[in-house]
Structures are given as C-alpha cells and as structure tokens.
Amino acid sequence: MRHVAALAAATAGLLTALSAPAAVADAKAGAGGLTACNHRAQDITVEFPLRGGFSTYVIDPGTCLRTNLGGGRADEQAVAYTHYSGGHKLAVDHFFFDSRSWYTRHVH
C-alpha cells in the first residue's frame, strides 16, 4: 500500500512540474512584440510613434533585439532609424505589423 501511495505522490508531483512550464508558455503566448535584426553597418533603433515615441535600445550591426510590446494592436507602426556620428539619424525602414503576436523584421 505504501508503494501505491508513493507512486501516486510522485506522479502528482511530476504532473505539477510538467504543467507549470505550460502555464508560463500560455501566458507568454498572449504577449507580443518585435524582434528587430540589424543587417546594416551602423547602429539602429526602432521607434513606435503610436506609443508616444517609445524606442528600442540601440541594436548593433549584425545583431537582433527582442522587445516586448504590451497592449498589442493589429496596426502597430514602427520606424527604424540608423545612427551616424554627430548625433544624426536617418529613417531607413517604416512598417506596420500586428504586435499582439511576435513579429521579426530584418532591417537592411
């Protein structure tokens, strides 16, 4: 009888451990955002005009940056800027995407 109780306790513990990551994954599935990959020779940032000018951190050449965007929308607007010496920047990409899920943009 002790073996059955021990097996039942171990099974319950295993099921709890397996269900916790699934719950976390489900919570993250509802969140969305942007993964921006910089294929340019200069640093870039991506700004979100409909979010009051909210911007990503600087994305170095040859790297990607994942940015969570809470309160996603179907018509999220984004503008990628490249940065030059002297504080100058130039818009090099402009796009719309659905930020309720994850979207990857490659900036060339």
C-alpha positions as CSV (number, residue, x, y, z in Angstrom):
1,M,0.0,0.0,0.0
2,R,2.9,2.4,0.7
3,H,4.3,1.8,-2.7
4,V,1.0,2.8,-4.3
5,A,0.8,6.0,-2.2
6,A,4.5,6.8,-3.1
7,L,3.8,6.2,-6.8
8,A,0.7,8.4,-6.6
9,A,2.6,11.2,-4.9
10,A,5.5,11.0,-7.4
11,T,3.0,11.1,-10.3
12,A,1.2,14.1,-8.9
13,G,4.5,15.9,-8.4
14,L,5.6,15.1,-11.9
15,L,2.3,16.3,-13.4
16,T,2.5,19.6,-11.4
17,A,6.1,20.1,-12.6
18,L,5.1,19.5,-16.2
19,S,2.1,21.7,-16.1
20,A,3.9,24.8,-14.7
21,P,6.0,25.5,-17.8
22,A,2.9,25.0,-20.0
23,A,1.1,27.7,-17.9
24,V,4.0,30.1,-18.3
25,A,4.2,29.4,-22.0
26,D,0.4,30.1,-22.4
27,A,0.9,33.4,-20.5
28,K,3.7,34.4,-22.8
29,A,1.8,33.3,-25.9
30,G,-0.7,36.2,-25.3
31,A,2.1,38.8,-25.3
32,G,3.6,40.0,-28.4
33,G,6.4,42.2,-29.7
34,L,9.1,42.8,-32.2
35,T,12.4,41.1,-32.9
36,A,14.5,43.6,-35.0
37,C,17.6,42.3,-36.7
38,N,20.2,44.9,-37.9
39,H,21.9,44.0,-41.2
40,R,23.3,47.5,-41.7
41,A,26.8,48.7,-41.0
42,Q,25.5,51.3,-38.5
43,D,23.6,51.1,-35.2
44,I,19.8,51.3,-35.4
45,T,16.9,51.8,-33.1
46,V,13.2,51.2,-33.8
47,E,10.7,53.7,-32.6
48,F,6.9,53.2,-32.1
49,P,5.1,56.5,-32.9
50,L,1.8,55.3,-31.7
51,R,3.4,54.7,-28.3
52,G,4.5,58.3,-27.7
53,G,7.9,57.8,-29.4
54,F,8.8,54.7,-27.3
55,S,12.1,53.3,-28.8
56,T,14.2,50.1,-28.5
57,Y,17.7,50.1,-27.2
58,V,20.4,50.5,-29.7
59,I,20.8,47.5,-31.9
60,D,24.4,46.9,-33.0
61,P,25.2,45.8,-36.6
62,G,24.8,42.0,-37.1
63,T,22.6,41.5,-34.0
64,C,18.9,41.2,-33.2
65,L,16.9,42.6,-30.3
66,R,13.6,41.3,-28.9
67,T,11.3,44.0,-27.5
68,N,8.1,43.1,-25.6
69,L,5.1,45.3,-26.5
70,G,2.3,45.0,-24.1
71,G,-1.2,46.0,-25.1
72,G,-0.6,44.8,-28.7
73,R,-2.6,46.1,-31.7
74,A,-3.2,44.9,-35.2
75,D,-1.8,48.1,-36.8
76,E,1.4,48.8,-34.8
77,Q,3.6,51.3,-36.5
78,A,7.4,51.2,-36.4
79,V,10.2,53.3,-37.9
80,A,13.8,52.0,-37.9
81,Y,16.5,54.7,-37.7
82,T,20.2,54.3,-38.4
83,H,22.5,56.4,-36.3
84,Y,25.5,58.3,-37.6
85,S,28.3,60.3,-35.9
86,G,27.4,63.7,-34.6
87,G,24.0,62.5,-33.4
88,H,22.5,62.4,-36.8
89,K,19.9,59.7,-37.6
90,L,18.0,58.7,-40.8
91,A,14.8,56.7,-41.2
92,V,15.7,53.6,-43.2
93,D,12.6,51.4,-42.7
94,H,8.9,52.1,-41.9
95,F,6.4,49.3,-41.4
96,F,3.2,48.2,-39.8
97,F,2.7,44.8,-38.0
98,D,0.4,43.0,-35.6
99,S,2.0,43.4,-32.2
100,R,-0.4,41.0,-30.5
101,S,2.0,38.3,-31.6
102,W,5.7,38.1,-32.3
103,Y,7.0,39.7,-35.5
104,T,10.5,39.6,-36.8
105,R,11.8,42.4,-39.0
106,H,15.2,42.4,-40.8
107,V,16.5,45.9,-41.4
108,H,18.8,46.2,-44.4
